[in-house]
């Protein structure tokens, strides 16, 4: 097991379980906690009999620079234990495919060769490329998988934020344009229209990995579970038993008081992503610069505290959370009007009468969005 992460926005989506068993990476770790799992099943059965919330288990592992976890009901552990471990193994394989922080990955091979030839792409990755291009078009470039040069110019690629030289920034911005990524669906290949193009999936990869893990667990007959990647990406399947809500309750933190909730989103067979610059950023000459960069201007987005997106898949929600943070309330409202199966909660800097403003789109209050009353302070 890895060291526990420091408290941050990555932690806010973690549910409180009646029982948590942290399993390691190997089958031996599962055997080591067999007694605890059996005890949890007993607790869950008793709780269900008493019409109380069912006990839940959580298995976690580090991947993609964050912690991925699978939360499920203890009474399902006969099926879900092995399915959860298999899903975590799958995520490790996806990291080997998608990472731009490792030399020998499929994405790095694309970056090396696609400017000179059409590169054949694995089916799942080609679908991810297609989805990324569609979201880029639908958001007018607020989401862009070619924006890596900007993250490097600002130092966020290496998590060492800094003010870029204006010449370097202009050069980086010139290299960013999602329309230079050319896909051939018939041949299932990708090529770049310019040798300066590079792609990365930092704003969609975790959601995509959760979607793949969800399919893996569903194929193993697991029904009710919650998948999380880094605390900012979530996929829910089925119900949180013992709750009156039709789905899983996912908390949205209060912008000023992290120990409190702004509200909860009821998530069922859908994905959720959240984006914000509260953790990653730096201060220069009294001004804070966050790590979420507008690919169209080359500069960090501002005006929002956090953006949460709800969509049919984790990949969509992950990408749209970043896009909505860049777009702001006006453009997000237009997007959600055109896409009724997508929802959003935006927390914006407030005016004179409020510490912050909350904008909710396409989420029915009382059914999908459960706000905490009296929290606008």
N, C-alpha and C positions, 0 to 999 in steps of 0.2 A: 504493500500500500504506500501511497505517496503522502507527503506531508499535507496537512490541511491547508487550504487556501485562506488567505486573509479575507476578512469580511469586506464584501464589495457588492456592486450591483449583480455580480454573477451569482450571489447567494440568495437573492430575494425571492426567487421562484421555488426554492426548496420547500416542500411540504413538511408538515410535522406529522410523523408517523407514531402510531401507538407502539410500534416495535421497529427497529432498524437493525438489520444485519449487514455489515459491510463485508462483501466477499472479495477475495483476491482474484488474481488473474488466472489461477490454475484450478483444475478439478480438485486438487488436494485441499485448496482453501474451502471449497464447498463442503467437502467431507468434514473438515475441522469444525464447521459450525452446524453440522447436521442436527445436533441436539437442540441448538437455538432455534433452528427452523421448525423443528417439531413442536417446540414450546410455543412458537409464534402461531402455528396452526391452531393449537389448542386455545390460545388467547383469542384468536380471531373467531373461532367457532362459538366460544362463550359470548363474545361481544355481539356477534350476529344474533344469537339467541336472545340476548337482552335488548335487541333493537338499538344497539350502540354502534358507533363507527367501527368498521372492520379494521383489524390490525394489518399493517402493510410492511413489506420488506423493500429494501433498497440495495441494489448492487451497483457499484461504480468503478470507473477506471479512467486514467488519464489518457487523453488523445487530443490531437489538434490544439495543443496548448491550453486545454481546459479539462474539466472533469465531466465525463458523460455518466449519466445514471439511469437506471431503470427501476421504477417504483411500481409495485403490484401487490395484490392482496395475498396475505400469507396462506389462505386456504387454497390458492392456486399454485402453490410453489412446486407441486409435483410436476407440473407442466412448465411453469414459468422460469424455474431456476436454470435449467439447461438452455431454454430459449433465450433468456437474458444474457447468459455468458456467450452464446453463439452470436448474438447481436453485437456485443462488445468486440468480439473477434472480427466481425465484419467491419466495424468502424475503424479498427486498426488497419485493415486492408485498404479501406477507402482513403485513409491518410497517406498510405504509400502511393496511391494513385493521384491525389489532388494537391498535395503539399508543394508549395514553392520554396520551402525552407529545407528541402532535401534535394540532392542532386539527381538521383535516378528515379523520377516519377513520370507518369504519363503526361502530366501537365508541363513539366520541364522539357520533355521531349517535343511537345507541341511548340513551346516557346522557342526551342532551338531550330526547328525545321520548317515550321509552317509558312515562313516568309519566302521559302524557296521551292516548296512543293506541297501538294495536298497531302495531309497526314491522316491516315485511317484512325478512327477513334472508337473505343469500346462503346457499346450501345447505351449503357447508363450515362456515361460521360457525355455522349453526343446529345442525349435528351436534356442533360443539365445545361449544356451550351445553348441548345435551342430555347429552353426556358429563360435563360439569362438574357438572351437577345430580345425575346418578347417583352420581358419586364423593362429592359432598357428603352425599348421603343414606346411602351405604354406610359413610362414615367418621364419621357422626353430627356433621357440621359441622366436622370438623378441617380440611377443605379447603373454602374458600368464596370464590367469585369476587366476592362483595360486600364483602370485607374491606378494600377500599381506604381507607376513612376511618380505620381503625386505623393503617395504614402512614403516613398523613399525620399523625395525632396524635403518633406517635412519631418523626416526622422521617425515616423510612426511605424514603418516597416520593421525597424529594429527596436521599437519601443523606447526610443531616445529622442523625444520631440525637440525640435529646434526651429528657429526662424530660417527659412531658406533664402539664399541669394535670389534676387528677382530674375536674373538671367537664367539661373538653373530652374526656377519655377516655370518660367515661360517655355523653356525647352521641354520640361516634363509635361506641361499641359498640351503642347503640340503633339505629343505622342499618344494622347488619350482620345479614342473615338471608337465606340463599340461597333460602328458600321464598317470598320476595316476588318472585322472578323467575318469571313465568308464561309458559310456552311453549305454542304452539298448533301441533302437528305438521301438522295438515291444511292450515292456512293458511300455515305456516312463518313465524310472527311471534313477537315477544317483546314483553311489556309488563311494567311494574313495578307492584306492588300499593301502592307508596308513593312519593311524590315524593323521598324522601330516599335511595332506592336508587341505587347506581352499580355498574357491573361493571368488572372488569379481569382480564386473563389472564396476569399476571406469573408465576404459578406453574405454568402449563400451556402457555403460548404457544410456548416454544422447542421443547418436545417435539412439539407439533402441527405446527410448521413443519418439523421433521425428518421427520415422517410424510409430509407433502406432498412434500418433496424426495425421499424414498424412492420414492414412487409415480412421480414424474417420471423418476427415473433408471431404474426398472424398466421403464417404458414405452419407454425408449430402449435396452432390452436390456442394460443394465448388470446384472451378476449378483453380484459380490463386492465389497462396499464398506462403509466405516464412516463414519457421519455424526455430527458433534459440534456442539453449540451451547453455547458458553461453557465447555466443559470439564465441565459438570455435567449435561448432557443428551446422550444417545447413542442412535443407532439403528444396528443392525448388520444387514447382509443377506449371506447366504451365508457363505463361509469365509475365514479368514486363511490363505492358502496358505503352505505351508512349516511350519505349526504342526501338532502332533499333535492339538490340540483341535478339536472339531467346532463351529467358529464363530470369533469374534474374541475375543481376550483383552483384557479391560478391567481395569486395575489399580485397586485401592482403597488409598488412601494410609494409611500408619501414622499414628495420631493424634498421636504424640509426635515422630516422626522423618519428616518429609515426604519425605525422600530415599529412604525405604524403603517397601515395600508391605506392607500388612496381608494382602493376598491378591489373587487375580484371579477375575473372573467370566467364564465362557465365555458369550458372547452371540451368538445366531444367530437371525436373523429376528425380532428383538424389540427392545424399548426399555429403556433404563436411565436413571434419574434419581438424583441425589444432592442432599441438602439438609443445611445446617448453618450455624452462625452464626460460624464461625471467622474470617471476613473482614469481614463487615458487622456493626457493633455499636458500642457505646460503653460507657464506664465512668462510673458515677455513684456517688460516696461509697463507692468501693472495690468496688462490685458491677458485673459486666459484664451488659449487656443486648444480646441478639442480635436480628437483624432478622426472625427467623421468629416470627410472632405467632400465638397460639392464638385463632382467631376467636370462640371460645365464651367466653373470659374477657377478651379484649382486651389480654392481657399476653404478653410474649415467652415462648415455650416454653423449658423448661430440663430438665436431666437427661441429655440426649443430646449426644454430640459430633458425630455425623453419622448420617444415615439414607440408605441406598441402596435403591431399589426397582427390581425387574425386572418387566416386564409385556409383553403382546403388542404394545403400541404405545408410541411415545415420549411421546404426550400423557398416557396413563395413568401411565407411570412417572414423568414429571415431577410430576404432581399428587400421586401417592401418596408420593413422597419427602418432600414437604412435610407431607402428612398423617401419615405414620409418625413424622416428627420430632416433631410435636405430640402424637401418641397415646402414644408410648412403647412398651416391649416388650410389656406385657400386652395392650393393645388391638390392637397390630399382630399379635400371635400369633393373636388371635381372627379378625381380618380375613383373614389368610392361610389359616387353617383353612377359612374359608368360601369362599375364592377360590384354589383349588389351582394355577391358572395364573399366579399372582402370587407373587413372592418378595421377600425383604428381607434386608439385612444392617444391623443396628443396632450402632453403637459407643457404649457408654454409659460414664459416669463409673464408675470402679471403686471397690471397697471397700478394706479394709485389706490384702488379700492380692494385689491386682492394680491396675495403673495404670488399667485400663479393662476392660470386659466386652464381649464380642461375642456378639450373638444372630443366628442365621441361621435363616430360615424358608423352606421350600419350595425350597431349592436343594441338590441332592445333592452332598455333599462328594466331591471327586475327579472329578466329572463336570461340574458347573455351578459349584461353588465350590471354588477351589484356595487354601487358606490357606497363608500362610508360617509355618513352624514357628518357635517360640521368639521371637515378636514381642510378647508381652504384657508389655512393660516400658517 
